[in-house]
Amino acid sequence: MPGQRDRRQPAAPPPGRTGRPRATSRAEILAAARRVIDEDGWETLTVRRLAAEIGIGTTTLYHHVHNKDDLVVELVNQHLDQLARPELPDDPRERIVVAATTMHDALSDWPWAAEALTADGFIGRLGDSALWIVETIVAGAVAAGCTQEQAVDVFRSIWYYTVGEVLVRARTDRRRAEVGAADLAFSLRGLDPARQPQLSAIGDLWPERSALDLYPQVLRIIVDGLLAEAGRPGQPV
């Protein structure tokens, strides 16, 4: 009849009403964040962009994550949760080396994580899968004769070296992919021998040496040097 709505047709929703926001899981958020990082780098990850990637409002996303730092740390924890823990040797020095090498290898797979965690103060936000590395290094230093203060210095020194090594190699690889190897194959032969005698003599040797992976050897040298300072309370290692 005229003026009556066809019962078979659903009524249109009132203007301005969009219904409930769709459910969003933590796993979906982390997967979307990982996509953004893998495609464009972790620097481009923002809460606003992530919300758009998932198709939800920024306010809704803030119900799941506090900020970008919270999200990045959780991604790191998720990544480390998937790693198998190596068997640790009895010798404290070797335990430190194994734990540090595990940390290095994990960061080499995800170099953006090393860059995201370059500021001190992140350790308390890590999960068990990351904290066991820190605990193992600190405990190994104490077992080798370090004070607790020195053990903290041991970990921080190893951390700084490891992060620096990972980031330099990652950025070198990125630059090589962008501009080609020719730009990286610099030579020091053009330097003035009277002003830089050693560097000019090195010549083409620098790129060759830079390509070598010396992390395992240098790590052991650093650990040996740090532990050699153990037993001197009140002194930094």
Secondary structure, DSSP 8 states (H G I E B T S, - for coil): -TT---TTS-----TT---S-----HHHHHHHHHHHHHHH-GGG--HHHHHHHHTS-HHHHTTT-SSHHHHHHHHHHHHHHTS------SSHHHHHHHHHHHHHHHHHHSHHHHHHT-STT-GGG--HHHHHHHHHHHHHHHHTT--HHHHHHHHHHHHHHHHHHHHHHHHHHHHHHHH-GGGT---STTS-TTT-HHHHHHTTHHHHHHTS--HHHHHHHHHHHHHHTTT-TTS--
